Amino acid sequence: MRTLFRLAFWALLGLLAFVTLSPIGLRPEVGPANIERALAYAAFGMLAALAYPRHRFAILVFVVVAAGLLEAGQNLSATRHGRVDDFLVKAGSGAVGWLAACATLILAGIVPRPKAG
């Protein structure tokens, strides 16, 4: 099952990179932009945590850094613009997805709880 999560995680990262960095005319639109961003990055964070459950905190950092790099990469395109508020939606949603998956894994007993102190 973890292999399937990993394939889905990397496929979604590729899709997010394409959608984020491609010219604005190639960007699909299915609803309000912030809702699209939030759902996409929540799924990204969730898949990341499920794909690499033993590296939870490194994966959280990866999700946030990926959101930042992809948003900053938009400034290299003439038709796109990277904005801090878009990054905050993406990083925050990725973290929420990550948190939901981690909580599920812990409650299901699949991974141990983090040790205190």
C-alpha positions as CSV (number, residue, x, y, z in Angstrom):
1,M,0.0,0.0,0.0
2,R,2.9,2.4,0.8
3,T,4.1,2.0,-2.8
4,L,0.8,3.2,-4.1
5,F,0.9,6.2,-1.7
6,R,4.4,7.0,-2.9
7,L,3.5,6.8,-6.6
8,A,0.4,9.0,-5.9
9,F,2.6,11.5,-3.9
10,W,5.2,11.9,-6.6
11,A,2.5,12.0,-9.4
12,L,0.7,14.8,-7.5
13,L,3.9,16.7,-6.9
14,G,4.5,16.6,-10.7
15,L,1.0,17.7,-11.4
16,L,1.3,20.5,-8.9
17,A,4.6,21.6,-10.5
18,F,3.0,21.6,-13.9
19,V,-0.1,23.5,-12.9
20,T,1.8,26.0,-10.8
21,L,4.6,26.7,-13.2
22,S,2.9,26.4,-16.6
23,P,1.6,29.4,-18.5
24,I,-1.6,30.7,-17.0
25,G,-3.6,29.6,-20.1
26,L,-2.7,26.0,-19.4
27,R,-3.9,26.1,-15.8
28,P,-7.1,24.2,-15.3
29,E,-9.9,25.9,-13.4
30,V,-12.6,24.0,-11.6
31,G,-13.6,26.5,-8.9
32,P,-12.3,29.4,-6.8
33,A,-8.5,29.5,-6.9
34,N,-8.0,29.4,-3.1
35,I,-10.3,26.4,-2.8
36,E,-8.4,24.6,-5.5
37,R,-5.1,25.4,-3.9
38,A,-6.3,24.3,-0.4
39,L,-7.7,21.0,-1.6
40,A,-4.7,20.2,-3.8
41,Y,-2.1,20.9,-1.1
42,A,-4.1,19.2,1.6
43,A,-4.1,16.1,-0.6
44,F,-0.4,16.6,-1.2
45,G,0.4,16.8,2.6
46,M,-1.8,13.8,3.3
47,L,-0.2,11.7,0.6
48,A,3.3,12.8,1.8
49,A,2.6,11.6,5.3
50,L,1.0,8.3,4.2
51,A,3.9,7.7,1.7
52,Y,6.7,8.3,4.2
53,P,5.2,7.7,7.7
54,R,8.6,7.1,9.3
55,H,9.9,10.5,8.3
56,R,6.9,12.6,9.4
57,F,8.6,15.8,10.4
58,A,11.0,15.8,7.4
59,I,8.0,15.3,5.2
60,L,6.2,18.3,6.7
61,V,9.2,20.5,6.0
62,F,9.4,19.1,2.5
63,V,5.7,19.9,1.9
64,V,6.1,23.5,3.1
65,V,9.4,24.0,1.2
66,A,7.9,22.6,-2.0
67,A,4.9,25.0,-1.7
68,G,7.4,27.9,-1.3
69,L,9.6,26.9,-4.1
70,L,6.8,26.3,-6.5
71,E,5.2,29.6,-5.6
72,A,8.5,31.4,-6.0
73,G,9.1,29.7,-9.3
74,Q,6.0,31.4,-10.7
75,N,8.1,34.6,-10.7
76,L,10.2,33.1,-13.5
77,S,7.2,33.1,-15.9
78,A,5.9,36.2,-17.6
79,T,2.2,35.1,-17.2
80,R,2.4,34.0,-13.5
81,H,3.1,35.7,-10.2
82,G,4.2,34.2,-6.9
83,R,2.4,35.8,-3.9
84,V,2.9,35.3,-0.2
85,D,-0.8,34.9,0.5
86,D,-1.0,32.1,-2.1
87,F,2.0,30.4,-0.4
88,L,0.4,30.7,3.0
89,V,-2.8,28.9,1.6
90,K,-0.7,26.2,0.1
91,A,1.7,25.6,3.0
92,G,-1.1,25.8,5.6
93,S,-3.3,23.4,3.6
94,G,-0.4,21.0,3.1
95,A,0.3,21.1,6.9
96,V,-3.4,20.4,7.6
97,G,-3.4,17.4,5.3
98,W,-0.2,16.2,6.8
99,L,-1.6,16.5,10.3
100,A,-4.8,14.7,9.4
101,A,-2.8,11.8,7.9
102,C,-0.4,11.6,10.9
103,A,-3.2,11.6,13.4
104,T,-4.9,8.8,11.5
105,L,-1.7,6.8,11.4
106,I,-1.1,7.3,15.1
107,L,-4.7,6.5,16.1
108,A,-4.7,3.4,13.9
109,G,-1.5,2.3,15.6
110,I,0.4,2.1,12.3
111,V,3.2,4.4,13.6
112,P,4.1,5.2,17.2
113,R,3.3,8.4,18.9
114,P,6.1,11.0,19.0
115,K,8.1,10.8,22.3
116,A,7.7,13.7,24.7
117,G,10.6,15.8,25.7
